[in-house]
């Protein structure tokens, strides 16, 4: 955890089974904007989101059994998640999400910078997928990621070890 965040009560901890309800709500919060125009009643949206969350969770754990499943906490309460998958010279940034109240405050950026510093220290490339309409895309570009595959929905991005972030350039 970056010292600046730790001094403000933030911490990282391993995900536990007790976190699943929070993680489901967090996942749902990341899909609100996308589902807003869908004319389903709230209970149908909730059922759809629960199904999607469970499918994602099962997929992640079956395809990345050795990944790190980390909860971001503030003063002990969960406020986000970050999932990391280290594999031979490459770090997969599987997911980073924060609750709406913590988005746009620099928390995610600070944590990502710390992750990039860790990856740089072992000369690992960092790899991720991001939906092309996700606001985080601009952050990834600023942090030195480049698009390596332009898919229909997702962009595949990578950052070479030691890549200079756009806002670090004098």
N, C-alpha and C positions, 0 to 999 in steps of 0.2 A: 504494500500500500504506500503510495506517495506520502511523504512526511506532512505535506501541507494538508492533505485530506485526513490523515490519521489524527493530526492535532485538532481537527474539527469533529472528531467522533466517528469517522468512517473506518471500517475494517472489512477484511475479506475472510471468509470461512468456508469450509467444505459444506456443500449442500447436504441436507439430511432429509429423510422421508417426511418429517414434519413440515418441511418447506413446500411440499407439493401444492397445497391450496394457494399459498402466496404465488408460487411460480405460475399456476394456472391463471390467476388474476393478472399477473404481470404480462403473460402471453396475450391474454385478451385485450389488455390496454394497448398493446402494439398493433392490434388489428382493428381498433375502433374506427379510425378514419376510413380504412378500406371498406369496412362493412356498413358504414353510415348510410350509403344510398341503397343498400339492399332492402327490399320491402318485406323482410321477415319480421314476425313478432319477436320481442326480446327473448322469450324462452327458446325459440328456434335458433336464434343467433348464439345463445349460450350453449345449446346442445352441439351446434356446429363447432364452436370454439373449443369445447371440451374434447370433442373427437379429434380435431386438428392438433391440439396440445398433446394428447395421448399418443397420437401417431408420431409426432415429432420426437417426443421423449423416447419412445420405443426405438425409432430409427437411430437417433443419436447414440443411444447406449448399445445397440447391437452392432453398429458400424464403427464406433469409436470407444471400445470398452475401456481403454486406458486414459481417456481424456480426463481433464480436471473440471469438475462441476462445482463452480464457486458462486457463493452468494455474496453480494455486496450489501453490507449493513451500515446503518447510521444509528449510533447510540444504541446498538443492540437489535434494532428492528430491521428486517430485510427491506431493501429499497431497489435491488437489482440483481442481475446475474451476469456472469462472464464464464464462457465455456472455452477452454483451450485444449488443443490436441497437438502434442509434440510428437513429431515423427522425423527421424533421421535428417537433420539439417533444415527442418521446416516446422514452423509453428502455424497450426490452423487456428485462426480466430473464428470459432464456430458461431458464437453469439455473444453479444453484449447488449443488455437492455436495462433500462432504468424506469422506475415508475414515473408517471407524468410530472409529479411534483419535483422530481430531481433532474429532469431533462433540461438541457439548455443552460446549465449552471457551471459547466466545466468539469463536472465530476467524471463523466465518461472519458473526456479528453485526457484528464490527468491519469486515469487508470490506463488508458491506451498508451500514453507516452511511457509509463512504467513498463508495460508489457513489451513495447518496442525496444526499450533499453535492455531488458532481459534477453530478448532475442538477439540484439546486436552483440551482447557480451559473449554469446556462443556462436556468432556469425550465422544465425539462422534466418532464412527468408520467412516472411509472415504472409500468409495466404488467407483470403476470405472471399465470400460471395455476398453481394448486396443487391437488393432490388433497385432498379434504376430510378425509381421515384422516391427512395428513402433519403431523408434529409442528411443522414450520416455520410452519404456519398461524398459530399463536399469536404467533410472532415477527413475522410480517408485520403482524398486527393491532396489536401493540405499537409497531411502527415507523411507524404512521400509514396503512397501507393499508386500503382499504374494499372490500367485495365489490360489484362492479358487475354481475355475472351469476352466478347460482346454477345451475350445470349439474349434470347427473346425477353425474358423477365429479369434474370439476374446478370450482373456483371461479375466476372471473376477478376479479382485484383490480387496483386502481389507487391510486396515491398522488399527490396534487397537490403541486406544488412548495411547499416550505416547511411541509408538514404536520408538526405536532408529534407526536413519538413519545410514546406513553403514559407511558413511564418518564422522559421529559424534563419532564413537567408537575409543577409544584411543589405 
